[in-house]
Amino acid sequence: MFRLLSVRVAAATLVGVAAGAGGSFALAGSISSPAEKAAALNRLAAVATTDSSTAPAPAPASAPQPIPAQMLGADVPVPIAPSILRERNGWLVSDGKTLLAVYAGAAGNDPSVGRVVIVSQNVAAGKQTVRAIDAGSTGELTITAAPLGRAAEASAQTGSLRLRTAGGRLLTLDLGTGRISREPHGAPLP
């Protein structure tokens, strides 16, 4: 139960960061009259003046919460827009300081192009990078083998994942370099 909750929290964090970075939030239709709008603005002004501070917020005092390496199920939200990736499946790991999520599928604008999106976060620094890697005209990619479990929390972040193309060909994604290569020779794809 705890591991499932941690995955959902991590996934929700990724969704929140992605939505905050590229999305917009709207509060349409919930305030209907000019009097309600004025009252809401007055409440906001009263809170904003008392809660504002120029001092930086202290770092969280909680201990890092690792997430064992695991495949992501269909019930986990994907923080990647469908225009970028038509997601097939995913994989997630965290050592408590950094988090790495990999999503495999096809390019959002061309289902014949296999695509992997790597989302990495430095939790302590509050930084995130999102990298899309195309495998060429392979069709949809699926993660078929990946490091799993608690023993892989740190080492898996620079390991490799095995991918399968729509036609059944095996590929390897090197997480350290971000390169996709063919199996078994390891020749990089063009």
N, C-alpha and C positions, 0 to 999 in steps of 0.2 A: 504494500500500500504506500509506503514512504517513497519508494523509488518511482512509482507511477505519479505521485504528487509532484516530485521533483522534476520529472520530465515535463509535466503540464506547466509548472511554474516557469521552467526554462523556455518552453515553447511560447508561453504567453508573453514573456519578456521579449523574445525575438519579435513577436508580432507587434508588441507595443513600440519597440524601437523602430521597426520598419514603418509602421503607420505614422509615428511622429516625424520620421525623416521625410517621408514621401507623400504622406496623406494629409488630409485636412479634416478638421472636426467641425461639425455644424450642429447647432441647437435650433432646428427649425420647427416651428409649430408648437413649441411647448409654452411660450409666453405669447398671449394673444392680445391683450389690451395695452394701450399706452401707459396706464397706471401701473400695471404689472411690470412693464419694462422699466419704468422709473424706480419702482420699489426694488427690483433686482439690481439695478445699477447702484442704488444707495447702499444695499447690503454689501455689494462687491467693494465699493469705495471704503466702507467702514472696516471691512476685514483686511483689505490690501494695506491700509495705513498702519494697522497694528501688527500685522504679520510680516511686514517687509523688513529685511535685514540685509546689510551689505557684507556681513561676515560670511565666509564660506562655511558650508555645512560640514560637520565633522564626518569622518569616514565611519562606515558602519562598524560596530564593535563585534558583530557576529563572526564566528569562525567560518572559514570557507566551507561550502557545501558541495562536495564532489558528486558527480552523476556518473555512474558506471556506463561504459560504452554499450549502446543498445540500438537496435533497429527501431524506427519510429512507425507506429501504426497509423492507420487511416484516420483515427480520431484525434490526432495531433494537428493543430493548425499550422499551415505553412506560411512563413512570413515573406514569401516571394510572390510577386504579382503574376497572374496567369499569362500576361503579355510577355513575360520573361521566361517562365518555365511552366510547362505542363507536367506537374510532379507525378512520379510513379511511386517512389518510396524515399525514405530518408534514414539517416543515422546520426546519432548525437553522442557526445562525450564531454565531460568537464572534470578538471582536476580541482575545481573550486575557485581558481584564479582566472583561468581561461576556459572558454567554451567553444566547441567546434561542432557545427552541424553541416551535414552534406545532404543535398537533395538531388535525386537523379530523375531524369525524364526526357522530355523533348523541348526544343526551343518553342516559345509561345507563338512565334509568328511562322514557324515552319516545322511541322511534326516529323519531317524526314531527317532533321538535324538532331542528333543526340546531344544533350546538354546536362552538365552537372553544375550546381551552384553551391559554393562553399561560403558559409557564414561563420566568421570567427570573431569572438569578442574577448577583449581584455577586461574582465569584470572590474578589477581594481581601478584601472585607469578610465573606465567608462568609454572605451573606444571599440568600434565595430568596423569590420571590412566585409564586403560582399563581392565575391569573384565568380563570374560565369565562365565556364570552360566548355567549348564545343568539341565534340568528337568527330564531326563531319557527318556525312550522309549515312548514318548507322541506324536511323530510326530511334525510337524511344529506348533509353537506357534504364536498367534496373540494377540496384545494388544487390549482389548475390552473396557476397562474403565480406565480412568486416570484423575487426577486433571487437570482442564483446566482453563484458564483465568488469568487475572492480579492478582487476589486475591491469587493465588497459587504460585507466583514467588519464595517466600522463603520457605513456609511450604511444598510444594510438593516435595522438594528435599529429604525429609526423610519420605515421605508418602508411599503409596502403589499403585500398578497398578494391574488391573485384567487382566488375560491372559486366552485364550481359546486354548485347545489342538486341534489337527486335528480331534480327535474323539468327540469333543464337551464338554469335561470336563473342569470345571472352576478351575483356579489356582490363587494364589495371590503372587505377588512379593513385598516383603518388601524392600523398597529402603534404609532404615536405616541399616538393617542387611545384605542385599543381599541374603536373603533366599526365596525360592519358596515353598509354601505350598498349600495343597489341600483345596478346598472350601467345605463346610462351616465351618468345624471344625478347620481348620488352622493347621492340622497335617503336619509336615515337610515331604517332599518327601525323600525317601531313597537315 
